[in-house]
C-alpha cells in the first residue's frame, strides 16, 4: 500500500470523491482509483497531463476532459 493509499484510507470512504487540484503526474488519482474512490484531477501543464494519461490511461474509469 502506497503512502497516498494509506492517507486516503484514513480520510475517505469507498465511493467518495477525491479532489487533487494540483495533480502533477497523477499519483493521488492512481491511489484513489486503486482504493475504489472517484477522483477529479486538475492540471494545467500539458506535459503533466500526458503523464497522467500514461499513468491512468489503461483504467476504464479514467476519462480525460482535455485532449
LONUDO-681754 format. One line per field, with one value per atom (N, C-alpha, C, O): z, y, x; residue number from 1; chain; residue in one letter; atom name. Coordinates in steps of 0.05 Angstrom, whole numbers. Each point is the difference from the previous one (the first is absolute). Last residue first. Layout:
z <- (Z:...)
y <- (Y:...)
x <- (X:...)
resi <- (NUM:...)
chain <- (A:...)
resn <- (A:...)
name <- (CA:...)
***
This chain:
z <- (-485:-20:-9:-17:107:-18:-18:9:55:-12:-20:-17:53:0:-14:-20:73:-24:1:16:37:-6:-26:-21:59:13:-6:7:-37:-14:12:-13:11:19:-14:-10:-30:-2:18:-3:3:-25:-3:-14:85:5:-25:2:-2:26:2:10:-85:-1:25:-1:-3:-20:-1:-2:56:12:-19:8:-41:21:13:5:-65:-14:19:-4:40:-10:-15:3:24:22:-8:10:-72:5:22:-2:-19:-19:4:-3:79:-16:-19:10:57:-23:-19:-23:96:-7:-25:-19:96:-15:-4:18:10:-1:-18:-22:81:-19:1:21:9:3:-22:-23:85:-24:3:22:26:4:-28:-18:44:-7:9:9:-6:25:-4:19:-92:12:26:6:-49:-16:11:0:42:4:-16:11:-22:26:5:10:-88:-2:27:0:-3:-16:-2:2:39:18:-15:11:-60:21:17:7:-89:4:22:0:-33:-17:6:-12:40:-7:-18:-23:70:-4:-7:6:41:-11:-5:14:22:-17:-11:-17:55:0:-20:-24:81:-18:3:23:-5:8:-20:-24:57:-21:13:20:10:2:-22:-15:29:-15:2:-16:95:-27:-14:12:63:-1:-29:-18:75:-19:3:12:39:-3:-19:-2:25:25:-3:19:-95:17:26:10:-70:-9:17:4:14:7:-8:16:-43:30:9:17:-108:7:29:9:-38:-8:6:10:4:20:-7:18:-54:-2:21:13:-14:0:0:16)
y <- (340:-17:14:-12:13:16:-19:-20:-13:21:17:13:-122:28:19:-7:-88:14:28:17:-122:25:12:-13:-74:22:27:21:-105:6:22:11:-25:-4:8:22:-11:-28:-5:-20:106:-6:-28:-3:52:-9:-9:-9:39:-14:-13:-22:77:-24:-17:-25:109:-18:-27:-21:89:-11:-20:-21:69:-20:-13:-24:94:-24:-21:-24:107:-13:-26:-20:76:-16:-14:-22:80:-22:-18:-25:105:-22:-24:-22:92:-4:-24:-22:50:18:-5:8:-65:6:17:-6:-51:25:6:1:-88:10:26:0:-68:22:11:9:-109:22:20:-6:-86:16:23:7:-104:27:13:-7:-83:2:26:1:-26:-3:2:3:7:-26:-5:-23:107:-21:-28:-18:91:2:-23:-13:25:-12:0:-20:62:-29:-13:-22:115:-12:-30:-15:64:-1:-12:-16:29:-20:-3:-22:80:-16:-22:-19:94:-24:-20:-21:119:-8:-24:2:52:-29:-9:-23:99:3:-28:-10:19:24:7:18:-103:7:23:-4:-54:22:6:5:-92:13:21:-5:-52:14:14:14:-109:29:12:-15:-81:13:30:14:-69:-10:14:3:54:-26:-8:16:51:-3:-28:-18:49:25:-2:19:-91:13:23:7:-56:-19:13:-6:54:-1:-19:4:1:25:-1:7:-79:0:25:-2:-4:-18:-2:-1:52:13:-18:10:-47:21:14:5:-104:24:20:-3:-107:23:25:2)
x <- (-155:14:25:15:-87:18:15:11:-70:-17:17:-11:20:11:-19:-13:-1:-9:11:-10:15:14:-11:0:-23:-15:12:-12:50:-25:-16:-19:127:-22:-26:-2:89:-10:-24:-14:61:-14:-11:-20:75:-28:-15:-22:116:-3:-27:-3:23:17:-4:-1:-42:-12:16:-12:48:-25:-13:-9:83:8:-24:0:-17:9:10:-5:-17:-25:7:-13:83:-10:-26:-5:44:19:-11:2:-48:-5:18:-8:-27:24:-5:-5:-59:1:23:0:-69:28:1:-15:-53:2:30:15:-88:27:1:-12:-59:1:28:9:-59:18:-3:-8:-36:-1:20:6:6:-10:-2:15:23:-28:-13:-23:118:-15:-30:-15:77:7:-16:-5:-4:-13:6:-17:59:-29:-14:-18:111:-6:-31:-10:41:5:-7:-13:9:-21:3:-20:88:-23:-24:-15:94:5:-25:-8:31:-24:2:-15:77:1:-23:-1:-16:27:0:-10:-65:4:28:7:-65:27:11:18:-104:0:28:3:-63:28:3:1:-83:7:29:10:-83:25:7:0:-95:16:24:-2:-56:1:18:13:-25:-21:0:-14:58:-4:-23:-21:66:-13:-2:0:74:-23:-12:12:66:-16:-24:-15:81:-7:-19:-15:49:-14:-10:-21:77:-28:-16:-24:116:-13:-29:-18:71:-3:-15:-18:42:-22:-5:-23:97:-25:-24:-21:107:-7:-26:-16:24:16:-8:-21:17:-17:18:18)
resi <- (67:67:67:67:66:66:66:66:65:65:65:65:64:64:64:64:63:63:63:63:62:62:62:62:61:61:61:61:60:60:60:60:59:59:59:59:58:58:58:58:57:57:57:57:56:56:56:56:55:55:55:55:54:54:54:54:53:53:53:53:52:52:52:52:51:51:51:51:50:50:50:50:49:49:49:49:48:48:48:48:47:47:47:47:46:46:46:46:45:45:45:45:44:44:44:44:43:43:43:43:42:42:42:42:41:41:41:41:40:40:40:40:39:39:39:39:38:38:38:38:37:37:37:37:36:36:36:36:35:35:35:35:34:34:34:34:33:33:33:33:32:32:32:32:31:31:31:31:30:30:30:30:29:29:29:29:28:28:28:28:27:27:27:27:26:26:26:26:25:25:25:25:24:24:24:24:23:23:23:23:22:22:22:22:21:21:21:21:20:20:20:20:19:19:19:19:18:18:18:18:17:17:17:17:16:16:16:16:15:15:15:15:14:14:14:14:13:13:13:13:12:12:12:12:11:11:11:11:10:10:10:10:9:9:9:9:8:8:8:8:7:7:7:7:6:6:6:6:5:5:5:5:4:4:4:4:3:3:3:3:2:2:2:2:1:1:1:1)
chain <- (A:A:A:A:A:A:A:A:A:A:A:A:A:A:A:A:A:A:A:A:A:A:A:A:A:A:A:A:A:A:A:A:A:A:A:A:A:A:A:A:A:A:A:A:A:A:A:A:A:A:A:A:A:A:A:A:A:A:A:A:A:A:A:A:A:A:A:A:A:A:A:A:A:A:A:A:A:A:A:A:A:A:A:A:A:A:A:A:A:A:A:A:A:A:A:A:A:A:A:A:A:A:A:A:A:A:A:A:A:A:A:A:A:A:A:A:A:A:A:A:A:A:A:A:A:A:A:A:A:A:A:A:A:A:A:A:A:A:A:A:A:A:A:A:A:A:A:A:A:A:A:A:A:A:A:A:A:A:A:A:A:A:A:A:A:A:A:A:A:A:A:A:A:A:A:A:A:A:A:A:A:A:A:A:A:A:A:A:A:A:A:A:A:A:A:A:A:A:A:A:A:A:A:A:A:A:A:A:A:A:A:A:A:A:A:A:A:A:A:A:A:A:A:A:A:A:A:A:A:A:A:A:A:A:A:A:A:A:A:A:A:A:A:A:A:A:A:A:A:A:A:A:A:A:A:A:A:A:A:A:A:A:A:A:A:A:A:A)
resn <- (X:X:X:X:X:X:X:X:X:X:X:X:X:X:X:X:X:X:X:X:X:X:X:X:X:X:X:X:X:X:X:X:X:X:X:X:X:X:X:X:X:X:X:X:X:X:X:X:X:X:X:X:X:X:X:X:X:X:X:X:X:X:X:X:X:X:X:X:X:X:X:X:X:X:X:X:X:X:X:X:X:X:X:X:X:X:X:X:X:X:X:X:X:X:X:X:X:X:X:X:X:X:X:X:X:X:X:X:X:X:X:X:X:X:X:X:X:X:X:X:X:X:X:X:X:X:X:X:X:X:X:X:X:X:X:X:X:X:X:X:X:X:X:X:X:X:X:X:X:X:X:X:X:X:X:X:X:X:X:X:X:X:X:X:X:X:X:X:X:X:X:X:X:X:X:X:X:X:X:X:X:X:X:X:X:X:X:X:X:X:X:X:X:X:X:X:X:X:X:X:X:X:X:X:X:X:X:X:X:X:X:X:X:X:X:X:X:X:X:X:X:X:X:X:X:X:X:X:X:X:X:X:X:X:X:X:X:X:X:X:X:X:X:X:X:X:X:X:X:X:X:X:X:X:X:X:X:X:X:X:X:X:X:X:X:X:X:X)
name <- (N:CA:C:O:N:CA:C:O:N:CA:C:O:N:CA:C:O:N:CA:C:O:N:CA:C:O:N:CA:C:O:N:CA:C:O:N:CA:C:O:N:CA:C:O:N:CA:C:O:N:CA:C:O:N:CA:C:O:N:CA:C:O:N:CA:C:O:N:CA:C:O:N:CA:C:O:N:CA:C:O:N:CA:C:O:N:CA:C:O:N:CA:C:O:N:CA:C:O:N:CA:C:O:N:CA:C:O:N:CA:C:O:N:CA:C:O:N:CA:C:O:N:CA:C:O:N:CA:C:O:N:CA:C:O:N:CA:C:O:N:CA:C:O:N:CA:C:O:N:CA:C:O:N:CA:C:O:N:CA:C:O:N:CA:C:O:N:CA:C:O:N:CA:C:O:N:CA:C:O:N:CA:C:O:N:CA:C:O:N:CA:C:O:N:CA:C:O:N:CA:C:O:N:CA:C:O:N:CA:C:O:N:CA:C:O:N:CA:C:O:N:CA:C:O:N:CA:C:O:N:CA:C:O:N:CA:C:O:N:CA:C:O:N:CA:C:O:N:CA:C:O:N:CA:C:O:N:CA:C:O:N:CA:C:O:N:CA:C:O:N:CA:C:O:N:CA:C:O:N:CA:C:O:N:CA:C:O:N:CA:C:O:N:CA:C:O:N:CA:C:O)
***
